[in-house]
Amino acid sequence: MNQGMLSVDEALAFLLAGARPVAETEQVATLAASGRVLAEAQESRLSVPSLDNTSMDGYAVYAADCASGAARLPVSQRIAAGSMPQPLARGTAARIFTGAPIPPGADAVVMQELCAQDGDAVVIKHRPEPGEWVRRIGEDIRAGSEILAAGMKLRPQDTGLAASVGIATLPLYRRLKVAVFFTGDELVMPGEPLPPGRIYNSNRFTLNGLMQQAGCEVTDYGIVPDRLDATRAVLREAAAGNDLIVTSGGVSVGEEDHIKPAVEAEGKLNLWKIAVKPGKPLAFGEVNAGAGRKAHFIGLPGNPVSSFVTFLIFVRPFILRCQGVTRVEPLGYALRADFDWSKPDPRREFLRVKLNASGGLDLFANQSSAVLTSTVWGDGLVDNPARQPIRRGDMVKFLPFSELYQ
C-alpha cells in the first residue's frame, strides 16, 4: 500500500463499520415495494401450486389406459383454469387447459399435439409416463417455507413472488434520507451563462441520479458558496432532517476548501487519502443534528469521474448498509481484456471499459478523472490491483454498471 494511504478495502471496512442502519419500518403495499429493503423475512402461508395442475393444454388421462399408443377414449369433462374437476373415470379422458387442476385419479397429461379428436372421443397417439406434464402441489413453494429473506433489496420478481402467495403488504425499512450539496464558486448550472473560468455542475446531476437509483429520499441544497460560514450553515440544516450528507468538492486542505473545517466545527471528520485511482481524497465523519442525534457525512472529490467512481465503490455500499441491506458487495466477473495496460498505477485502479461483440473488454483511450465521456461510453469498470499490468488476453475483474447501480 502507498505510504500514508488507506487501501480500498481498509477504507470500505471503516465506512461499513460506521454505518448506522435505519431502524424505522413501515408497511407498504406489495405493488409499491420494488426497490425497497425488506425488514422481516416472509414465509408462504400456502403451497404453490395449491393443487396438482397441468403445465400443458391437452388431455388428462390414466397413463395405463394409453399403453397401446393409439387409445381411443371418450372425453368425459372439460377442465379450464380456475374450475374444480370431477374424478376421472377409468377409460376416459378430460380435456384440460394450462394451469387447470388435475382431476382426481388422472396421473398424466398428453399434450394436444399428440392427440386427435374423433367425435366425442379423443385418440391418444402417445404412451405417456405417469406424472407427464403434471405440476405437483408445492412443487414451487411449500407452505411455511421462507420465500424472501430479511435485508434484501426487492426486485420486481421478488414482489411478484410475494403476490403469488397472497402477501398484500410488506414490512420495509424506511427510505434513507440523504442531503447533497456542492462547493465551488466556479460552478454554474446548465441554462445559465458560462463566464470564463467557470464550469457547469455535472456532479449535481450524476450524484442525484445515483442516489435516487439507490432508493434514497434526496434533498438537494445546490451550490454552496466557498465560505466557511455558508458551509457550516448548510451542514446544520442538512443534518437536522437527514441520515447522511454527501458533498462533492472542497475535501482538500487548500484555502478555498472549507468542508474539513466546517465539518470539524459541526461534528467530527476523518480525511482519508485512499490508494485508489480515480479518487484519492475521501472525507468521512458525522455532523451534530441536535438532541444527541448525528448525521453521517461523506465528502467526495470534485473531479467528475473521481466523484462518480468513489460514489460507486464507497458510498453505494454504505447507503445499502444504512438501508438494512445485508449483501452490499457487487458481483464481479472474470472477462478477457482486449487491450494492453502497460503502465499501471501504484494505486488500485478502476478503469472504464466497454463490452465488445466477442465477449471481451475494450478500454476507453483517455482514463483521466476529468473525462466524463468515459463513463457514458463504458459498460463498467475493471477493478485492477495496484501495479498490475494488463496484457491483451489476460482475464480481469469486471464490475458492470448494472451491478453498481443496484
N, C-alpha and C positions, 0 to 999 in steps of 0.2 A: 504494500500500500504506500502511496505517496506520503512523505513526511508531513505530519500535522493535519492530514486529511482523514476523514472517516470513509470507510468503504461504503458502497451502496447498501450492502446487507446490514452493516452496522447502523447506518442512518435509518433504514427502514425498520429495523428492530426497535430502535429508540422511539420512533414515531408510533408504532403499533402498541408498544408497551404503555405509552402515554395516552392512548385513545380511551375516552370515556363513552361507552355505548349509551345511547338514549334508553331510558327506562320506560317512558310512557308508551302505552299501546292503545289501539283503537280498533273497533270492529268495522270492517269495510266490506261493502258488497263485493262478492267474488268477481262480478263483472268489471269492477274498477280496481282490482288488486294487482294486475300485471305491472311489474317493475318495482313493486314494494317488497319489504322484507318480512317474512313470516316470523311471528313471535313465539308461536307454540306449534309443536308437531301435530299433524292431523291424521286421524285414523278413519277408516271407512266403516260406516255403520251397516253396509250391505256388501254382498258379493257381486262382482261383475264378471261375466253376465250373471243375472239373478236366476236365470233358468238356462238349461241346455237349449241352444238355438243353432240355427243354420248359418253358415257363412257363404251360402251359395243359393241362387234360385234353382229349383229342381223338384225332386220328389223324395219325400221321407218314406223309408221302407224298412222292412226286416231284411237284413243282408242275406239271411239264409233263403228267403223267398226268391232271390235273384241269382242263384248259383248257376243257372243254365246259361246266363249271358244273353238271353233273349226272352225273359219272362214277360208275360202279358198280365197286368194287374189292374183290376177295377180301381178307379180313383174315388175314394170314399169321402174325402173332405178337402177343403181349400183353406190354407192357413196363411194369413197375412201377418206382418209385424204388428204387434200390439194386441193381437187376438189370443184367446186361450183355446187350444185344440182339444178334441176328444181323443180318448185312447185309440190307437190304430189297430184295427182288426187284422189278424193274420191273413195273408194272401191278398192284401190290398195295398194301395199307395196313397199318399197325401200330397197334393200339390202344395208346395211351400215356397216362401219368398224370403230373401236375405233378412236375417235378424229375427225371424219368427221362431216361436218356441217349438222344440221337437215334440211331437205327440208321444204320450206315454206308450212304451212298447217298441217304438221305432229305434233302430240303432245305427242308421246310416242315412245319408242324403246322396242321391245321384244327381249330378248337375244336368240341367235341362238339355245341354248339347248332346248328351248321351242317351236321350230318350226320344220317343216318337209317339205322338197322340194317335189313338186308334179308337174313335168314337168316345165312349165314356170310360175307356181304359187307356193305359199307357204301356208301351213296350220299352222295357229296360234293357238297353243294349250294352250292358256292363255288369261285371261281377264286383260289387262294392265290398270293401272290408268294413267290419264293424268300426264305428267311430268316424267314417269318412265324411268330411265337411261338417262335422259336428263340433261346435264350440261348447265346452263343458262349463257348468256352473262354477264360478270363481276362478275360471282359467286366467283372467286378467288380474282381478283383485279378490282377496278373501276378506270377508267381514272381520273387523277387528285388527286388520293389518295396518301398519303405518304407510301412508301414501306420500306425505310431504314432511320433510324434516324442518325443525326449527332452525332459524338462521339462514334460510335460503332466500335469494332474491328471485321472486316469482317471475316465470316466463309465461307467455300465452298458453303453452301446453300444460303448465302446472295448474293454472286456473281452470282450464278445460277438464283436467283430471279431477279437481275438487268438485266441479259442477257435475261430473259424471256419477258421483256418489251422493249427490244431493246437498252438498255444502253450499249454502246461500251467502254466508258471510265468513270472513276470515279475520283472525286476530293479527294485526300488523303493528310493527313499530311505527311510531310517527315519523314523518319525514325529517331529515336533518336540516336545520335552519343554518344557512351559510350566508355570510356577508362578504362582499368583494368590493375592493376599491383599488385605484391605480394612481401611482405617484409619478410626477414628471411634468414640469412646466412646458416641456417640448411636445406634449401630447395634444392632438386635435381630433375632434370627432368627424367622421365622414359627413359630408354635406356642408362643412364649414370651410372657409378659405384656408389655404395651407401656406402660411408665411415661410420665408426662407429659414432653414434650420429646424423646422418643426416636422413632426411625423404623425400620421394617422394612428389612432389607438386600436390596432388589430387585436391586442391581447384581451381587450374587454369583450370582444365578440367570441374569441376562441374559448376563454375560460368560462364565460356564461354558458356557452353551449355544452362544454364538458360537464359542468356541474348539474345542468338540467338533465343531461343524459344519465348522470349518476343518481338521479332521483331526488335531488336536493330541492328545498324551498329557498330560492335565491333572492337576496336583497342587494341591489347594485347601488353603491354610493358614488359611482362615477369617478371622475378625475379629481384628485385632491391636490391643492397647491403644494409646492415644495417648501412648506414651512412647518416647523415643529409644532406650533400651537394648533394649526389646522389638522395635522395628522393625529395629534392626541385627541382632539375633539371628535373626529370621526371614529377613532378607536373606541372611545367611551360610548358613543351612540350605538355603534355596531355590536359591542359586547352585551349591551343591555337586552337585546332581543334575539340573539343568535347563539348557536352552539359553536360555530367555527368562523373565523375571519381569515380570508385569503387575500393577499395583496400581490401585486406584480410591480417590480422595480423598487429601487431605493433600499435594497438589503445590503449594500456595500457600506463602507465606512467613510465615504467622501463627505465634503462639507454640505452637499445638497442631498445627502441620503439620510432622511430623518426617521426611517422606520425603526432602526435599532434604538436610538434614544427615546423615541415615543413609546414603544412597547415596554421598554425598561421602566419608564416613568409610570406607566399604567398597569404594569404587571411584571412579568419576567420573561427573559428571552435567551435562547441558545442560538448563536450564529455559527453555523457549520460551514466548513469547506469540505465538499464531498468529492471523492475521486471519481467523478463522472463527467462525461462529455457527450452532448452539451449539458451545461448546468453549472455545477461547482458551488455557488453560494446558495444556501437554503437556511431560512430562519424558522425556528420552531419555539413556541412558548405559549403564554396564556395572558389574557387581559382581564383585569378585575371587572366584574359586572354588578357588584353590589350584593348585599345580603349573603355574603360568603360564596356567591356563585362566580365561576370563571368561564370565559370562552376560550377555546383553543385558538391559536394563531399560527398560520404558516405563511411565510413570505417567500415568494418565488422570484427568480431573476427576471430582468426586464426584456432580454433578447427574446424574440417571438418563439423560436424553436426551443430555446432553453426552457422557457415558461411552459410550452406545450409538453415537452418530454418529461420534465420534472413533475408536472401535474400527473401524468400517466403513471410514472414509476413510483412516486411517493404519495401524492395527495389522494389519488384514486383509492389505493388500498386503505389509507387512513379513513377516508369517508366511509368506505364499506364497513370497516370495523366499527366505527361510531354508529352506523345504522343497524348493527347487530348481525352482520353477515359473518359466517364462520370461516368460509374459504375465500380469501381475498387475493391469493396469488394467481396471475393469469397463466393460462396454458401456453407453453411454448412448443414449437415443432422443429424437428431437425430437417432442414431443407438444404438443397445444394446451392452453393454460391456460384453464380456465373459471372464473377468479377474477381479482380485482384485488389487486395488492400495491403500494400507493401510497407506502409509507414504507420503502424498502429500507435496510438497514444499511450502514455504511461497510465492514463485513467481508463476505467471501464467505459466503453463506447456504446452508444445506441445509434446505429446507422439507419438512415431512411432508405428503404428498399421497396421494390415492386415485384410481384409475382409475374413470371413470363409464361408463355404458352407451353413451354416444355417442362414446366413444373419446377423451375429454378428461380433464383432471385437476381434481379438486376439492381445495381447501385445508382442512386442519384449522383450526378457528377460533382455537385457542389454541396459538401456537408457542413457548410458554415452555419452557425447558430442564428444568423440573421436571415437565412433563405427559407422563408415560409412556404414557398412553392414546393419544396421537397416533401412537406407533409401532405400536400394536396395530391401530388404525383404518386406518392407511395401508398402501399397497402399495409405497411407495418414497419417494425424495427428489427434489426439484427442486434441481439444482445452479445456484444463481443468483449471477452475478457481483456484486461489491461495487457498491453504489449503483445497482443496476439495477432500476428499477420494472417491474412486470409489469402489463399491461393485458389484460383478458379478450379472448381470441382470439390472443394472442401465442404463438409457438412457443417452448418452453422445453426445457432438457435434463433428461430424466427418468432417474433411476437406480433401477431396480426392485430391491426387496429380494432377489428371486431371483438377481440378478447379484451382489449384495453379500454373499450367503451362500455363494458358491462359493469 
